[in-house]
């Protein structure tokens, strides 16, 4: 007879897991209808600050990348860092609905969150997982990246077989076993506890436009191709092969393999404004960022406002207090006129120092009584004929769009439109 403790654990495991399509184990309380519940924009009423996710735009971008890639290549969206700030579970559910069956994340915790919320398909952890968490990889059916040969030996000590993708360092020198260490790469395939489902590398200058960067990228791609060829000639099944991320899909589609790890571009932007307007001109922005007016204040000439008295009214002025701050992901460096927001369809400057929960904007140029408490303020998105993009905010902040999105705060409510959209993606969602 099993010990009582062991029996209870078996019963617990049985309750917690069940097998669905794709052969992945996810929680037994998974419910398709519940999984696909979304909130409409109208539900943003009453909230202080929020993100509006455009379902149509997301589907458009999925279709765009599927057109750019060969039919043999599937999208493996990067939903790490909360899907670049938009909400990993929310976005992954939408992508599951569109038939996407593979995702990549940065950590075991990110992968577990997806599984616990019913996300199906392969989930690849791109980063390091400590040995103390190896059991979780098996429990939640997560695929682990082999970051180098030394780490492969650690993974091979797992009590249960682990599904892995082997990373190959072709020149970025971040993770992966060096490409010239062919014997070590072969040895990984021979390890009993490693189930090799894939192999990949990462292009470090696929966004570069000069001849040197392009030559380096092609050298990386050719190196990866040679490694795969040599491994397969030795009789090793490499599984799913992948090399391209967002910029690579646009610039080097000829190097598409089985997966393409689309990241920030899926959400409607590239890393900077220039690239978004040129390379990514067909992308649609997937989200808007909004807040409310908490109060309107009249200032006399010479009066100051905010921490440090940084804003000085040079004339009789009107300022609006808005319900968002740096704790919500509004960069503090946009203080003192560096950043802008949209109020009543007009661009107005952020003045004074941005606070943790609030910021000040100068509305003196708007008509008297045009702005009142409760009005919506747009920080990213369109209001009337004016638009502010995430790339605009990044440029003003002196950083890349990726950082702006990944630092969007957890206090922001996230809502998705529920308008019915055509299912025009390559792999439509099948019935469960």
C-alpha positions as CSV (number, residue, x, y, z in Angstrom):
1,X,0.0,0.0,0.0
2,X,1.0,3.5,-0.7
3,X,1.8,5.7,2.1
4,X,-1.0,8.0,3.0
5,X,1.1,11.1,2.1
6,X,2.0,9.7,-1.3
7,X,-1.6,8.7,-2.0
8,X,-2.8,12.3,-1.2
9,X,-0.2,13.7,-3.5
10,X,-1.3,11.5,-6.3
11,X,-4.9,12.5,-5.8
12,X,-3.8,16.2,-5.7
13,X,-1.9,15.8,-9.0
14,X,-4.9,14.1,-10.6
15,X,-7.2,17.0,-9.5
16,X,-4.8,19.7,-10.6
17,X,-4.0,18.4,-14.1
18,X,-5.7,17.0,-17.1
19,X,-4.7,16.4,-20.7
20,X,-6.1,18.6,-23.5
21,X,-5.1,19.0,-27.1
22,X,-1.5,19.5,-28.1
23,X,-0.7,16.9,-25.4
24,X,0.0,19.5,-22.7
25,X,-1.1,19.3,-19.1
26,X,-3.0,22.3,-17.7
27,X,-5.2,22.8,-14.6
28,X,-8.4,20.8,-14.4
29,X,-10.4,23.9,-13.6
30,X,-9.7,25.1,-17.1
31,X,-12.9,26.3,-18.8
32,X,-13.0,27.3,-22.4
33,X,-15.9,29.7,-22.0
34,X,-14.4,31.3,-18.9
35,X,-11.0,31.4,-20.6
36,X,-12.4,33.5,-23.4
37,X,-14.3,36.0,-21.3
38,X,-13.1,39.5,-22.2
39,X,-14.0,42.9,-20.9
40,X,-15.4,45.6,-23.2
41,X,-14.1,49.1,-23.4
42,X,-17.2,50.3,-21.6
43,X,-16.0,48.5,-18.5
44,X,-13.2,51.0,-18.3
45,X,-15.7,53.4,-16.8
46,X,-14.8,54.4,-13.3
47,X,-11.1,53.2,-13.5
48,X,-8.3,55.6,-12.9
49,X,-5.9,54.4,-15.6
50,X,-6.1,51.6,-18.1
51,X,-5.0,49.9,-21.4
52,X,-7.5,49.2,-24.2
53,X,-6.4,46.2,-26.3
54,X,-7.7,46.2,-29.9
55,X,-8.6,42.6,-30.9
56,X,-8.8,43.5,-34.6
57,X,-5.4,45.1,-34.6
58,X,-3.9,42.0,-32.9
59,X,-5.4,39.7,-35.5
60,X,-4.3,42.0,-38.3
61,X,-0.7,41.7,-37.1
62,X,-0.9,38.0,-36.8
63,X,-2.1,37.7,-40.3
64,X,0.6,40.1,-41.5
65,X,3.4,38.0,-40.1
66,X,1.8,34.8,-41.4
67,X,1.9,36.3,-44.9
68,X,5.5,37.3,-44.5
69,X,6.6,33.8,-43.5
70,X,6.4,30.5,-45.4
71,X,3.6,28.1,-44.6
72,X,6.0,25.8,-42.9
73,X,6.8,28.4,-40.2
74,X,4.6,28.9,-37.2
75,X,4.5,32.0,-35.0
76,X,5.9,31.6,-31.5
77,X,4.9,34.9,-29.9
78,X,7.0,36.3,-27.1
79,X,4.6,36.9,-24.2
80,X,7.3,37.5,-21.7
81,X,7.3,40.5,-19.4
82,X,3.4,40.3,-19.3
83,X,3.3,40.3,-23.2
84,X,5.4,43.5,-23.3
85,X,3.1,45.0,-20.6
86,X,-0.2,44.2,-22.2
87,X,-1.1,41.3,-20.0
88,X,0.3,37.8,-20.8
89,X,-2.8,35.8,-20.0
90,X,-5.1,38.2,-21.8
91,X,-2.9,38.3,-24.9
92,X,-2.2,34.5,-24.9
93,X,-5.9,33.7,-24.7
94,X,-6.5,35.8,-27.7
95,X,-3.7,34.2,-29.6
96,X,-4.9,30.7,-28.6
97,X,-8.3,31.8,-30.0
98,X,-6.5,32.6,-33.3
99,X,-4.9,29.2,-33.4
100,X,-1.5,30.1,-32.1
101,X,0.0,27.0,-30.5
102,X,3.5,28.0,-29.3
103,X,4.7,30.8,-27.0
104,X,8.0,31.9,-25.4
105,X,8.5,33.4,-22.0
106,X,11.5,34.4,-19.8
107,X,11.0,32.4,-16.7
108,X,9.3,29.3,-15.2
109,X,7.0,31.6,-13.2
110,X,5.8,33.3,-16.4
111,X,5.1,29.9,-18.0
112,X,3.3,28.6,-14.9
113,X,1.0,31.7,-14.9
114,X,0.0,30.8,-18.5
115,X,-0.7,27.2,-17.7
116,X,-2.7,28.0,-14.5
117,X,-4.9,30.2,-16.7
118,X,-5.6,27.5,-19.3
119,X,-3.1,28.5,-22.0
120,X,-2.5,25.6,-24.4
121,X,0.4,24.8,-26.7
122,X,4.2,24.7,-26.3
123,X,5.6,27.2,-23.8
124,X,9.4,27.7,-24.2
125,X,11.3,29.3,-21.4
126,X,14.0,31.4,-23.0
127,X,16.1,32.0,-19.9
128,X,17.6,30.1,-17.0
129,X,15.6,28.0,-14.5
130,X,17.2,27.0,-11.2
131,X,17.6,23.3,-10.5
132,X,15.2,23.8,-7.5
133,X,12.4,24.4,-10.1
134,X,13.1,21.6,-12.4
135,X,10.1,19.6,-11.1
136,X,7.9,22.5,-12.1
137,X,9.0,22.2,-15.7
138,X,7.6,18.7,-15.7
139,X,4.4,19.5,-13.7
140,X,3.4,22.4,-15.9
141,X,4.7,20.9,-19.2
142,X,7.1,23.7,-19.9
143,X,10.0,23.5,-22.3
144,X,13.4,24.7,-21.0
145,X,16.2,26.3,-23.0
146,X,19.5,24.7,-22.6
147,X,21.7,27.7,-22.1
148,X,25.0,25.8,-22.3
149,X,26.7,22.4,-21.9
150,X,27.2,22.8,-18.2
151,X,23.6,23.6,-17.7
152,X,22.6,20.6,-19.8
153,X,24.4,18.4,-17.4
154,X,22.4,19.9,-14.5
155,X,19.1,19.4,-16.4
156,X,20.1,15.8,-17.0
157,X,20.1,15.2,-13.2
158,X,16.4,15.8,-13.1
159,X,14.3,12.9,-11.7
160,X,11.9,13.1,-14.7
161,X,12.6,13.7,-18.4
162,X,12.5,17.3,-19.4
163,X,11.6,18.8,-22.7
164,X,14.2,21.2,-24.0
165,X,15.3,23.4,-26.9
166,X,19.1,23.7,-27.3
167,X,20.4,27.3,-27.7
168,X,23.4,27.7,-30.0
169,X,25.6,30.8,-29.7
170,X,26.3,31.9,-33.2
171,X,27.8,35.3,-32.3
172,X,25.6,37.1,-29.8
173,X,27.5,35.6,-26.9
174,X,24.6,35.8,-24.4
175,X,23.3,32.3,-24.0
176,X,23.8,29.1,-25.9
177,X,26.7,26.6,-26.3
178,X,29.3,28.1,-28.7
179,X,28.7,26.9,-32.3
180,X,32.3,25.6,-32.5
181,X,31.7,23.2,-29.6
182,X,30.2,20.6,-31.8
183,X,31.0,17.6,-29.6
184,X,29.3,19.2,-26.6
185,X,26.2,19.9,-28.8
186,X,26.1,16.3,-29.8
187,X,26.5,15.1,-26.2
188,X,23.3,17.0,-25.3
189,X,21.3,14.9,-27.6
190,X,22.6,11.8,-25.9
191,X,21.6,12.8,-22.4
192,X,18.9,10.4,-21.1
193,X,16.7,13.0,-19.2
194,X,16.7,15.5,-22.0
195,X,13.9,15.3,-24.6
196,X,15.2,17.6,-27.4
197,X,12.2,19.2,-29.1
198,X,14.1,22.0,-30.8
199,X,17.2,24.0,-31.4
200,X,17.6,27.8,-32.0
201,X,19.9,30.8,-32.0
202,X,19.4,34.6,-31.8
203,X,20.4,37.3,-34.3
204,X,21.9,40.2,-32.5
205,X,21.9,42.9,-35.2
206,X,19.0,41.9,-37.5
207,X,17.7,45.5,-37.0
208,X,20.9,46.9,-38.4
209,X,20.8,48.5,-41.9
210,X,24.5,48.9,-42.7
211,X,26.6,46.4,-44.7
212,X,28.6,45.3,-41.7
213,X,25.5,44.4,-39.6
214,X,23.9,42.6,-42.6
215,X,27.0,40.6,-43.2
216,X,27.2,39.6,-39.5
217,X,23.5,38.5,-39.5
218,X,24.0,36.4,-42.6
219,X,27.1,34.8,-41.1
220,X,25.1,33.9,-38.0
221,X,22.3,32.4,-40.0
222,X,24.7,30.4,-42.1
223,X,26.5,29.2,-39.0
224,X,23.2,28.0,-37.5
225,X,22.3,26.2,-40.8
226,X,25.6,24.4,-40.8
227,X,25.2,23.3,-37.2
228,X,21.7,21.9,-37.9
229,X,23.0,20.1,-41.0
230,X,25.9,18.5,-39.2
231,X,23.7,17.4,-36.3
232,X,21.2,15.8,-38.6
233,X,24.0,14.1,-40.6
234,X,25.0,12.6,-37.4
235,X,21.5,11.2,-36.9
236,X,20.3,13.6,-34.3
237,X,16.7,14.8,-34.6
238,X,16.8,18.6,-34.0
239,X,13.0,19.1,-33.8
240,X,11.7,22.6,-34.2
241,X,14.3,25.0,-35.5
242,X,14.0,28.8,-35.0
243,X,16.2,31.8,-35.6
244,X,14.1,34.9,-36.3
245,X,12.5,37.4,-34.0
246,X,10.6,40.6,-34.9
247,X,13.2,42.4,-37.0
248,X,14.4,39.2,-38.6
249,X,10.9,38.4,-39.9
250,X,10.8,41.7,-41.7
251,X,14.4,41.7,-43.0
252,X,15.4,38.1,-43.3
253,X,12.3,35.9,-44.0
254,X,14.5,33.6,-46.1
255,X,16.0,32.4,-42.8
256,X,12.6,31.3,-41.4
257,X,12.6,27.7,-40.0
258,X,9.8,26.1,-38.0
259,X,9.1,28.9,-35.5
260,X,9.4,32.7,-35.6
261,X,9.7,34.3,-32.2
262,X,7.7,37.5,-32.9
263,X,7.9,40.0,-30.0
264,X,7.3,43.7,-29.8
265,X,6.2,43.9,-33.4
266,X,3.2,41.7,-32.8
267,X,1.9,44.5,-30.5
268,X,2.1,47.1,-33.3
269,X,5.4,48.8,-32.9
270,X,9.1,48.3,-33.4
271,X,11.8,49.5,-31.1
272,X,11.9,53.1,-32.3
273,X,9.8,55.5,-34.2
274,X,11.8,55.5,-37.4
275,X,11.6,51.7,-37.8
276,X,7.9,51.6,-36.9
277,X,7.2,54.1,-39.7
278,X,9.3,52.4,-42.3
279,X,9.9,48.7,-41.7
280,X,6.8,48.3,-39.6
281,X,4.5,50.6,-41.5
282,X,1.9,47.8,-42.1
283,X,1.6,47.1,-38.3
284,X,-1.5,48.3,-36.4
285,X,-1.1,49.5,-32.8
286,X,-2.6,47.0,-30.5
287,X,-3.2,49.1,-27.5
288,X,-4.1,52.6,-26.1
289,X,-3.1,53.9,-22.7
290,X,-5.5,56.2,-21.0
291,X,-6.2,57.9,-17.7
292,X,-8.6,60.5,-16.2
293,X,-8.6,64.1,-15.2
294,X,-8.8,64.2,-11.4
295,X,-8.9,68.0,-11.0
296,X,-8.5,71.3,-12.9
297,X,-6.5,74.0,-11.1
298,X,-6.3,77.7,-11.9
299,X,-2.9,79.3,-11.2
300,X,-2.0,82.9,-10.9
301,X,1.1,84.4,-12.6
302,X,4.1,83.3,-10.6
303,X,2.5,80.4,-8.7
304,X,4.2,77.1,-8.7
305,X,2.9,73.5,-8.9
306,X,4.2,70.0,-8.1
307,X,7.1,68.6,-6.2
308,X,10.2,70.9,-6.2
309,X,8.1,73.8,-7.5
310,X,9.4,72.9,-10.9
311,X,6.4,74.4,-12.8
312,X,6.2,78.1,-12.6
313,X,3.1,79.8,-14.2
314,X,4.5,82.6,-16.4
315,X,0.9,83.8,-16.9
316,X,-2.5,82.9,-15.6
317,X,-2.7,79.2,-16.3
318,X,-4.9,76.1,-16.0
319,X,-3.4,72.8,-15.2
320,X,-5.1,69.4,-15.0
321,X,-4.2,66.7,-12.6
322,X,-4.3,63.3,-14.3
323,X,-4.6,59.9,-12.6
324,X,-1.4,58.2,-13.7
325,X,2.2,58.3,-12.6
326,X,5.5,56.6,-12.8
327,X,4.3,53.6,-10.8
328,X,1.9,53.0,-13.7
329,X,4.7,53.1,-16.3
330,X,4.7,56.8,-17.2
331,X,8.5,57.5,-17.4
332,X,9.5,60.2,-14.9
333,X,11.9,61.6,-17.4
334,X,8.9,63.0,-19.3
335,X,8.5,65.6,-16.6
336,X,8.8,69.3,-17.2
337,X,7.5,69.6,-20.7
338,X,9.4,66.6,-22.2
339,X,6.3,64.5,-22.6
340,X,2.8,65.1,-24.0
341,X,-0.7,63.7,-23.7
342,X,-3.9,64.2,-25.6
343,X,-6.8,66.1,-24.0
344,X,-9.9,66.8,-26.0
345,X,-8.1,65.9,-29.2
346,X,-5.2,68.3,-28.5
347,X,-1.6,67.7,-27.6
348,X,-0.7,69.3,-24.2
349,X,2.6,69.2,-22.3
350,X,3.3,67.4,-19.1
351,X,4.5,70.0,-16.6
352,X,6.2,69.8,-13.3
353,X,7.5,66.5,-11.9
354,X,5.6,63.3,-12.6
355,X,4.6,61.8,-9.3
356,X,4.1,58.1,-8.4
357,X,0.4,58.2,-8.9
358,X,-0.4,61.5,-10.7
359,X,1.0,64.0,-13.2
360,X,0.2,67.6,-14.2
361,X,-0.6,68.8,-17.7
362,X,-0.9,72.4,-18.9
363,X,-4.3,72.9,-20.5
364,X,-4.1,76.7,-20.7
365,X,-4.4,76.7,-24.5
366,X,-7.7,74.8,-24.5
367,X,-11.0,76.6,-24.3
368,X,-12.3,77.7,-21.0
369,X,-14.3,75.0,-19.3
370,X,-13.3,72.5,-22.0
371,X,-11.8,70.1,-19.5
372,X,-13.6,68.8,-16.4
373,X,-13.1,66.2,-13.8
374,X,-13.5,62.7,-15.1
375,X,-12.5,63.4,-18.7
376,X,-10.4,60.8,-20.5
377,X,-6.8,61.6,-21.2
378,X,-4.9,59.7,-23.9
379,X,-1.2,59.0,-23.3
380,X,-0.8,56.4,-26.1
381,X,-3.4,56.2,-28.8
382,X,-5.7,58.5,-30.9
383,X,-8.0,61.3,-29.8
384,X,-9.7,63.2,-32.6
385,X,-7.2,63.9,-35.3
386,X,-4.1,63.5,-33.1
387,X,-2.1,60.4,-32.2
388,X,0.6,59.7,-29.8
389,X,2.4,56.3,-30.2
390,X,4.4,54.2,-27.9
391,X,7.3,54.9,-30.1
392,X,6.7,58.7,-29.6
393,X,6.8,58.2,-25.9
394,X,10.0,56.1,-26.1
395,X,11.7,58.7,-28.3
396,X,10.8,61.5,-25.9
397,X,12.1,59.4,-23.0
398,X,15.3,58.6,-24.8
399,X,14.8,54.8,-24.8
400,X,13.3,52.0,-26.9
401,X,9.7,51.1,-27.2
402,X,10.4,47.7,-25.7
403,X,11.3,49.3,-22.4
404,X,8.2,51.6,-22.3
405,X,5.9,48.6,-22.8
406,X,7.6,46.2,-20.4
407,X,7.4,48.8,-17.6
408,X,3.7,49.4,-17.9
409,X,2.4,49.0,-14.3
410,X,0.3,46.2,-12.8
411,X,-2.2,48.8,-11.6
412,X,-3.3,49.6,-15.1
413,X,-6.6,47.8,-15.9
414,X,-6.5,45.9,-19.2
415,X,-9.5,45.7,-21.4
416,X,-10.0,44.1,-24.8
417,X,-12.6,44.9,-27.4
418,X,-15.2,42.2,-28.0
419,X,-16.2,43.1,-31.5
420,X,-16.6,40.0,-33.7
421,X,-13.7,39.7,-36.2
422,X,-13.2,37.5,-39.2
423,X,-11.0,34.5,-38.7
424,X,-8.6,35.0,-41.5
425,X,-5.4,33.7,-39.9
426,X,-3.6,30.8,-41.4
427,X,-4.4,28.3,-38.6
428,X,-7.9,28.9,-37.4
429,X,-8.9,27.8,-33.9
430,X,-10.3,24.3,-33.9
431,X,-13.0,23.1,-31.5
432,X,-11.8,21.7,-28.3
